[in-house]
Amino acid sequence: MIPLARENRNSLAQQRAQAWQQVETLIQTRQPKRYDEAAQLLRGLCDLAERQSKTAEARARLQALRDAHANKPSLLRRLDEAGLFS
């Protein structure tokens, strides 16, 4: 995965809540391409959480998301491929 550019990281930091909502919106489409976008956005959110010492919070949200969408193996596979813990 390509690291986010500095401008994108700063924007993501300012709009973290909206980014988590966007992830949910992308997942709800049930479209594989959108799952890829969600995984990329989640990777950025997890990287941001690590820089802000909020890793536990991000992991909890990611686990809740995985639990809520456990019936979507294609999504879970993409999250795993993006290096997001399972």
N, C-alpha and C positions, 0 to 999 in steps of 0.2 A: 504494500500500500504506500502511495506517495504521501509524505508528510504534508500537512496543510501549510500554505504560505502564511507568513506572519500576519498579513492583513486578515486572512480568513480565520486564523486562530483568535485574533483580537475580536473580530466580529462574533465568533462563536462564543467567546467568553461573555460578551455583552448580552447575547441572546440565548443563553443556555436553556431557559425554560421553553422558549419557542422551538428550539432545536429538538428537545425531547418530544414535544408535541408533533413536530414534523415527522419524526421517526414513526410515531404511531400512525400518522396519516399515510405515510408511505407503505407501511405494513398492511394497513386495511385494504389497499388496492388489490392485494393478492396477485400482484404481477411480479415475476422474477426480476425484471430490470429494476423495479422499485425496491425490491429486497436488497439488491446490490447497493443502491443509493442509501438505504437505511443503514446497512452495515458500515458503509464508509462514514456516514455521519456519526454513528455510534463510536467508531474508532476514534474520530476526532473528539467526541465528548469524553471518552475514557482517557485519552491523552491529556486533555484539558484538566480533567479531575486529578490526574497524577501530578501535574504541575502545580495545582492549587491545594495539594494534600487532602483531596476529597475522594480518594480512591474507594474507600469503604462505601461511601454514598453512591458512587457510580456503579459499583459492583452490585449493590442491593437493588438499584433500579434496573440494571441489566438482567439480574436474576428474575425479578418480578416480570419483566417483559418476556423473558424466555418461558416462564411458567404460564403466562397468559396466552402465549402462542405456541404451546407445546404440540399442538395438532398441525403445525406447519413445518414439516421436515425440510422443505426447500429453504425456508427462512433460517432454520437452525443450522443447516449445513453452511449457509453463507456467513452466518455469525461466527461459526467455528473457523471457517477459512480466513476470515478477517482477523483471527487471533483474539477474538472475544471469548473469554472463558466459558466453559460449559458446566 
